[in-house]
Each structure stands twice: as structure tokens, then as C-alpha cells.
Amino acid sequence: MQTSILTLLLLLLSTQSSATSASITDRFIQCLHNRADPSFPITGEVYTPGNSSFPTVLQNYIRNLRFNETTTPKPFLIITAEHVSHIQAAVVCGKQNRLLLKTRSGGHDYEGLSYLTNTNQPFFIVDMFNLRSINVDIEQETAWVQAGATLGEVYYRIAEKSNKHGFPAGVCPTVGVGGHFSGGGYGNLMRKYGLSVDNIVDAQIIDVNGKLLDRKSMGEDLFWAITGGGGVSFGRGTKPQHHRGTMGTSC
Ligand SMILES: Cc1cc2nc3c(=O)[nH]c(=O)nc-3n(C[C@H](O)[C@H](O)[C@H](O)COP(=O)(O)OP(=O)(O)OC[C@H]3O[C@@H](n4cnc5c(N)ncnc54)[C@H](O)[C@@H]3O)c2cc1C
């Protein structure tokens, strides 16, 4: 089965910023409100450390308990995006305020790179867990999947529609589509069907200017880079032609 993947891969900003003062937070939040699509205002989706739900939202997708310590660097803000325009606003406002953006889907990054930083830079998280729709089209043998969905949810939705179809990806059901499909994705169907990225036929990304692009508008070079180069780090390393999957452990 060939699958079209809607992975919302953000081109991230790695800029210098020295302050997390209230004024920067306020300015950033104001920018988010101004930039959001008026039909989809950003209301309850922004969490700062002063919010009582902040620890829960942060910890829900920390899958490596080693990084769930009081000493672990914390973001100054989390956006739990519910619409693509929220991500566009986050990218544009992050760039404008020279802030470091982290994108988290399933939170299974081995080094916790989706929710912490080992620099002293202030950072915020765009959390994708609300963007997890899966639309399976059995006639076309394709599916659009949002980055916040988990592999288990993808398998389940396909199985609901067909007992003959599947999708080659990893064995751990809680791994997120966003990090897994952008890094390669290997699993039980690999010998016959290859990696997840070998079966991705389209994708959507938001570029550094907040523009939403699909395969056609991003061009084949960028499409190649995001399907296996690693979500946050593509372009910073090399991409081998084979065995591009990230290392797996037990779930
Ligand atoms: C228990 C366990 C089992 C695993 N099993 C397998 C396996 O069977 N096969 C296999 O190939 N791999 C496996 N892996 C590796 C897994 O595929 C990678 O760690 C993957 O990157 C996790 O994706 P995530 O969305 O859950 O993680 P996250 O921590 O959310 O993200 C991982 C990285 O991708 C970036 N990212 C996430 N979402 C986006 C997005 N929407 N746009 C841009 N960048 C994004 C993050 O910033 C981060 O750098 C396993 C890992 C674990 C911990």
C-alpha cells in the first residue's frame, strides 16, 4: 500500500536569544494571536510555566524518564497546535523574536531533542498531539496522516478499512508519525516493502517563512530531504540511500 503522509515538518530556527523575560513571552504570545488565522484563533493552546496544566502537558510526551527531572531544561512556552495556522504563526513569531523552536510528535526521541535543549537558549515547543487525523482511502490505496498520530493509530485505522492492507513502519505503537516517518522508519514489513519513507508519496511542510508547501511546491530535492533525513536535523547530516531508519529498541 502506498501512503501519502501529511507530516508537518517545520524548518526550525536556531538563533541566539538571551532572555526569557515576561516581556518576550508576552510579545511572543501577542504575535501568535496576531498571526493566527482569525477563523482559528489561538486561545487555550498556549501554556506557560505559570499555567497549572504546564507540567502535565510537558510530561505527557516525555517518553524517556531520564529527561523528566526537575533539572531538565524546560521550555518557556508550549503551543498545542490545533490547526495548521497555529504552527505557521509559531514559526513566523519564533523567527521574528529569535527564539528556538522544538517540534514534538510522539516524544520518542532518544535524546529528548523534541522537548529539551542542551544549550542555554530559551526555547518553546510546538506539540503536535492534537493534530493526529488519519484518512484512509482504500480504493486509492493511500492515506493522509497528520504528524501527531502514533504508529498504532495508523495501523488501527488501516485495519478498520481493510484486512489486506498495511503500512511498513516501526514496531512500537506509541512512536509518533512526525519523528518516525521523517527519519526513515523500519519494521516487520521492511524486507518486502522497504522503509516507511519508501512508501510516502506526498507530504506537507511549513517552511521558515510560515508557508505551507506540498511535494509539488516544495520540489523534489526538499521532498527527498524530509523523507529520511530526520525531522529536525535534515540538511545537517548525510542521508544514506539504504537502511535509513533510526535505531529501534523494545517498546
Ligand atoms: C521505544 C522505541 C521504539 C522504537 N522502535 C522503532 C522501530 O521499530 N523502527 C524504527 O525505525 N524506529 C524506532 N524507534 C525510533 C523512532 O522512530 C525515532 O526515535 C523517532 O524519531 C520518534 O519519533 P517521535 O515523533 O515519537 O519522536 P519526537 O521525540 O516527537 O521527535 C523525534 C525527532 O523528530 C522531530 N520531529 C518530530 N515531529 C516532527 C514534525 N512534525 N516536524 C519536524 N520534526 C519533527 C523532533 O523535533 C525530534 O528531533 C523507536 C524508538 C523508541 C523510543
PDBQT file of the ligand as one rigid body, heavy atoms in Angstrom, charges set to zero:
ROOT
HETATM    1  C1  LIG A 301      10.622   2.517  22.339  1.00  0.00    +0.000 C 
HETATM    2  C2  LIG A 301      11.069   2.905  20.945  1.00  0.00    +0.000 A 
HETATM    3  C3  LIG A 301      10.837   2.034  19.889  1.00  0.00    +0.000 A 
HETATM    4  C4  LIG A 301      11.246   2.361  18.590  1.00  0.00    +0.000 A 
HETATM    5  N1  LIG A 301      11.021   1.486  17.564  1.00  0.00    +0.000 NA
HETATM    6  C5  LIG A 301      11.430   1.806  16.318  1.00  0.00    +0.000 A 
HETATM    7  C6  LIG A 301      11.229   0.897  15.223  1.00  0.00    +0.000 A 
HETATM    8  O1  LIG A 301      10.689  -0.200  15.379  1.00  0.00    +0.000 OA
HETATM    9  N2  LIG A 301      11.655   1.279  13.987  1.00  0.00    +0.000 N 
HETATM   10  C7  LIG A 301      12.272   2.489  13.768  1.00  0.00    +0.000 A 
HETATM   11  O2  LIG A 301      12.608   2.790  12.623  1.00  0.00    +0.000 OA
HETATM   12  N3  LIG A 301      12.471   3.365  14.785  1.00  0.00    +0.000 NA
HETATM   13  C8  LIG A 301      12.073   3.059  16.044  1.00  0.00    +0.000 A 
HETATM   14  N4  LIG A 301      12.289   3.931  17.082  1.00  0.00    +0.000 N 
HETATM   15  C9  LIG A 301      12.925   5.217  16.797  1.00  0.00    +0.000 C 
HETATM   16  C10 LIG A 301      11.862   6.260  16.479  1.00  0.00    +0.000 C 
HETATM   17  O3  LIG A 301      11.346   6.013  15.186  1.00  0.00    +0.000 OA
HETATM   18  C11 LIG A 301      12.514   7.664  16.499  1.00  0.00    +0.000 C 
HETATM   19  O4  LIG A 301      13.004   7.920  17.781  1.00  0.00    +0.000 OA
HETATM   20  C12 LIG A 301      11.536   8.736  16.074  1.00  0.00    +0.000 C 
HETATM   21  O5  LIG A 301      12.261   9.909  15.772  1.00  0.00    +0.000 OA
HETATM   22  C13 LIG A 301      10.493   9.025  17.132  1.00  0.00    +0.000 C 
HETATM   23  O6  LIG A 301       9.512   9.866  16.610  1.00  0.00    +0.000 OA
HETATM   24  P1  LIG A 301       8.508  10.626  17.597  1.00  0.00    +0.000 P 
HETATM   25  O7  LIG A 301       7.638  11.506  16.790  1.00  0.00    +0.000 OA
HETATM   26  O8  LIG A 301       7.866   9.629  18.521  1.00  0.00    +0.000 OA
HETATM   27  O9  LIG A 301       9.524  11.445  18.495  1.00  0.00    +0.000 OA
HETATM   28  P2  LIG A 301       9.721  13.008  18.804  1.00  0.00    +0.000 P 
HETATM   29  O10 LIG A 301      10.581  12.994  20.034  1.00  0.00    +0.000 OA
HETATM   30  O11 LIG A 301       8.444  13.732  18.879  1.00  0.00    +0.000 OA
HETATM   31  O12 LIG A 301      10.533  13.511  17.542  1.00  0.00    +0.000 OA
HETATM   32  C14 LIG A 301      11.768  12.938  17.144  1.00  0.00    +0.000 C 
HETATM   33  C15 LIG A 301      12.561  13.980  16.344  1.00  0.00    +0.000 C 
HETATM   34  O13 LIG A 301      11.823  14.363  15.187  1.00  0.00    +0.000 OA
HETATM   35  C16 LIG A 301      11.488  15.752  15.261  1.00  0.00    +0.000 C 
HETATM   36  N5  LIG A 301      10.086  15.891  14.883  1.00  0.00    +0.000 N 
HETATM   37  C17 LIG A 301       9.021  15.267  15.436  1.00  0.00    +0.000 A 
HETATM   38  N6  LIG A 301       7.897  15.623  14.818  1.00  0.00    +0.000 NA
HETATM   39  C18 LIG A 301       8.236  16.496  13.859  1.00  0.00    +0.000 A 
HETATM   40  C19 LIG A 301       7.493  17.218  12.882  1.00  0.00    +0.000 A 
HETATM   41  N7  LIG A 301       6.158  17.104  12.790  1.00  0.00    +0.000 N 
HETATM   42  N8  LIG A 301       8.172  18.033  12.056  1.00  0.00    +0.000 NA
HETATM   43  C20 LIG A 301       9.530  18.161  12.162  1.00  0.00    +0.000 A 
HETATM   44  N9  LIG A 301      10.286  17.499  13.049  1.00  0.00    +0.000 NA
HETATM   45  C21 LIG A 301       9.649  16.670  13.895  1.00  0.00    +0.000 A 
HETATM   46  C22 LIG A 301      11.695  16.156  16.712  1.00  0.00    +0.000 C 
HETATM   47  O14 LIG A 301      11.967  17.530  16.853  1.00  0.00    +0.000 OA
HETATM   48  C23 LIG A 301      12.828  15.255  17.120  1.00  0.00    +0.000 C 
HETATM   49  O15 LIG A 301      14.068  15.787  16.698  1.00  0.00    +0.000 OA
HETATM   50  C24 LIG A 301      11.893   3.616  18.370  1.00  0.00    +0.000 A 
HETATM   51  C25 LIG A 301      12.131   4.478  19.441  1.00  0.00    +0.000 A 
HETATM   52  C26 LIG A 301      11.725   4.139  20.714  1.00  0.00    +0.000 A 
HETATM   53  C27 LIG A 301      11.994   5.072  21.842  1.00  0.00    +0.000 C 
ENDROOT
TORSDOF 0
